[in-house]
Every structure is written in structure tokens, then in C-alpha cells.
């Protein structure tokens, strides 16, 4: 396989992942971004944990979809993340689920 074929394959995998995201995003209430992953979830608990000299965040999610091209099954019952980095949690509204017609991908 040459470099161009590998790049084409990577683009196809990313596009398939995006299409999967587009098809299932309406089933979830939250978008969660960490430094390593992007998640969709229906339940999220976010707790700051203090230690003697520092702190970290503990995020527990239930009914989760993970944005990861390397996973064979992206639907997960629960996920627990511990991180010192920034975390972004957004509650989705029904308007977030619809792409404008000019952006919709025809299959």
C-alpha cells in the first residue's frame, strides 16, 4: 500500500465514523470532550477530586458512544475518565441534531 492509498483509507474511515455520529447523535443528551476522546452520553457525573497538592477531575458517563475509529464497538455501557486536563461538557438540544440541508451528506 502506498501513502496515497493509506490516506484514502484514513479519509474513508473518518467519513464513515462521522456518518455514524450523524445517525446516532439524536439518541444522546450530552457531548463530552476530554484531551483524549470525544463522547456522547445520556448520563454524566463530573466531580473535582482534591489531593494534598493538586486536583483532578473524575467523569463518569453511562449509555455512551465513543468517537474512536479503532474501536470495533463504540457503544459502551459506562465510562470512567480521570484527568488533570480540561473537560468540556455540553447538553444537547434537539436543534443540535439536525444538519442544514446544504450540509447533509447524500448517500
C-alpha positions in Angstrom: 0.0 0.0 0.0 1.4 3.4 -0.9 0.9 6.6 1.0 -1.9 7.8 -1.1 -3.9 4.6 -0.6 -3.3 4.9 3.2 -4.6 8.5 3.2 -7.6 7.5 1.1 -8.4 4.7 3.6 -8.0 7.0 6.6 -10.4 9.5 4.9 -13.0 6.8 4.3 -12.8 5.6 7.8 -13.2 9.1 9.2 -16.1 9.8 6.9 -17.8 6.5 8.0 -17.3 7.5 11.6 -18.8 10.9 11.0 -21.8 9.4 9.3 -22.3 7.0 12.3 -22.1 10.0 14.6 -24.6 11.9 12.5 -27.0 9.0 12.6 -26.9 8.4 16.4 -26.3 11.9 17.9 -30.0 12.4 18.4 -30.1 9.5 20.9 -27.9 11.3 23.4 -28.2 14.2 25.8 -24.6 15.2 26.3 -21.4 15.8 24.4 -18.2 15.3 26.4 -14.7 16.3 25.2 -11.6 15.3 27.1 -8.0 15.8 26.0 -8.0 12.2 24.5 -11.6 11.4 23.4 -15.0 12.7 22.3 -18.1 11.0 23.8 -21.8 11.2 23.5 -23.7 10.1 26.7 -27.1 10.1 28.3 -25.8 10.5 31.9 -22.8 12.4 33.1 -21.3 12.9 36.6 -18.5 15.4 36.9 -16.5 15.6 40.2 -13.4 17.6 41.1 -11.2 15.5 43.4 -8.7 17.4 45.6 -5.5 15.8 46.7 -2.9 17.2 49.1 -1.0 19.2 46.4 -3.3 19.2 43.4 -6.6 18.2 42.0 -8.1 16.1 39.1 -11.5 15.5 37.5 -13.5 12.3 37.6 -16.1 12.0 34.8 -18.5 9.0 34.9 -20.7 8.5 31.9 -23.5 6.0 31.2 -25.0 4.9 27.9 -22.0 6.1 25.9 -20.9 6.3 22.3 -17.1 6.9 21.8 -15.6 8.7 18.8 -12.7 6.3 18.1 -12.0 4.8 14.6 -10.1 1.9 16.2 -12.9 0.5 18.3 -15.0 -2.3 16.9 -17.9 -1.4 19.2 -18.3 2.3 20.0 -21.4 1.8 22.2 -20.4 1.3 25.8 -22.5 0.8 29.0 -20.3 3.1 31.1 -17.0 5.0 31.0 -14.9 6.5 33.8 -12.3 9.1 33.0 -9.7 10.6 35.4 -7.9 13.6 34.1 -5.9 16.7 35.1 -6.8 18.4 31.8 -9.7 20.5 30.6 -13.1 18.8 30.2 -15.9 20.2 28.1 -19.5 19.0 28.8 -22.4 20.3 26.7 -26.0 19.5 27.0 -27.5 18.9 23.5 -30.8 20.3 22.3 -33.0 18.9 19.6 -31.7 21.7 17.3 -28.2 20.3 17.6 -29.4 17.0 15.9 -30.4 18.4 12.6 -27.9 19.3 9.8 -28.9 22.1 7.4 -30.0 20.6 4.1 -27.0 22.2 2.3 -24.6 20.3 4.7 -26.4 17.0 4.7 -24.5 14.2 3.0 -26.3 12.2 0.4 -25.7 8.5 0.5 
